[in-house]
Amino acid sequence: MRKMVIGLCGLAAVLLAPAPGAAQDTVKIGLINVLSGQFADAGTQLDNGVKTYMKQHGDTVAGKKIEIIRKDVGGVAPDVAKRLAQELVVRDKVDILAGFLLTPNALAAADVSAEAKKFMVVMNAATSIITTKSPYMIRTSVTLPQVAETFGTWAATKGGVKKSYTMVTDYGPGHDFEGAFTRAFKEAGGEIVGSVRFPVANPDFSAFVQRAKDLNPESIMIFIPGGAQPAALGKAFAERGVDPNRTKILGSGETTAEQALKSMGDAALGIITAWHYDYMDKSPKNAEFVKVFREMHGRNPDFF
């Protein structure tokens, strides 16, 4: 096999080349996901959603076969995500880029979408600015400010919280959630008494929880990505003696996703969260989706 070395100019030319004609019989979708590492369970759930929907509705649209090419970035790896997006466009000739569990990966692949003029579907990454990075992009999940602002207002009014300490992951989604919650909380009469940000791939929250506990705050607002981290944070709260009945713990839906609750056990009791999806929603379409999902995967779907 002949090896080709493509310079930057050559790569740009390839990315900008016209797509195959509309008469093709197959639509290729490059699904860039996280299927290994710390966020593997979240990525698996996202992929389970894809499989469930195709089980319900088939793999053909408008007479064209849908072919999914799956790629694993292994975690927060924007350089890998961009390279995989380029390979999917140049080598695999995909028509659509999709997936994107995590914000850094989505932002990196957005450059490829914009250059190659490829439709890109962000299926989770929730930082508000992502969709501004390519004119060919949509998002099918949520933006964190729409949840956090509502939650901040509720906490200071109906939630009975007047002072709060904030703990968030130090990347785009954490900044988004922290900023929106803080803004709405203050506007509704609340006060932020302290804050801390921790690394994205953080396995141990004990020191951060202890720092918050030492201030004896009325409440603690947290944001962490889904996957293995919610259980680790719940464990840290329990080990450091933070009682949700005395110190209100507020968070986004990742904190109390079903798998996290199973891992946390009684440590989860009393945590209050706000989110955009609950598998127990009784709407007919969701009920049918949940039924098929359980039959296929032996568990309930979550927001991923």
Steps between C-alpha positions, in 0.01 A plus 500: 500500500637836402539751785393857444634795693252785494621846600278757663405654168430159351288400798299820474441429132380148579271620778346761276444262209135453392312215661382206285180545305160469664435180308715294738320210668675529839528785747811466715500640853826528692413454869781645714440380853671401828489122537799445728643668808331697775200612289439165329163432666366835381624432147347153507164647598520750215571216257223291656263784417609490137452121485160521666369765263619300197335190643174694523517678165734294282825585329358644179388859439346622173620182330860546617683260729649653817854380573656597834878505537590507870816662636621512863693803628559343842413807708573872490727502192433790262804422284379142454143615430622737229721235341216246500263755346755571225548129434126440485459779246808431288534120512153374584313766302235545768204725431433593864711534815317413824547403865717733713445414862744760633541871423875511416453224242200672343683831473798332332288317244301816425798631304481198269123541459545864402786436255349193338145640505380183670181484704592437866262380771610561860315239704606607849778759551313786664722809508296782350759627248552170317243554228655835405816325379356356179206616287424134422438391859198428718471369856231255615564506875503808725693813590599525862395863557137418422504251789729690738324836481165340576659308785674807645175693512316206657771447764485859626121522494313171535803299612554711810877536438658840567872411501681246283850372426569393139710202385538440125721320251753739350395499133231654281189322637606562861562867429163524324311339786682698768451832322131452425412364845695776675345775291142384554560414867637848575224674305246311713667615823754221560867532598799293383732446798782320318590292197743241369572340162656155456664316204283330237642148549492518878479167688495626860293788639585464870719810531252718312208381712697559820577856389128563449404336829748714696298807399181339635290633209122493498514322165749367243429526126693248288554425134697200374482304174318168497669163508700382801539838670156546664548185706850613603365838610212341692751276677711804595197678646415194709858443620542866599172501688307746282134432577258615225235543770707776662700631205287503186685348206384636165612365163432427136344173385835324453533494879197279546498293182375148573842331486641765733217446747568126506864566583430769760231314691365692801759777444274627221198554725409868522696620193289739290558521124352672197513351150331474161422128480364222720443150363182479713329766286161357400470641147414222250816537290727492803314205655544298179867599472567396861323167445712411196816632668450275803435198278819562303743611769367370832499842669319833492608779267644819644536846348796386287 
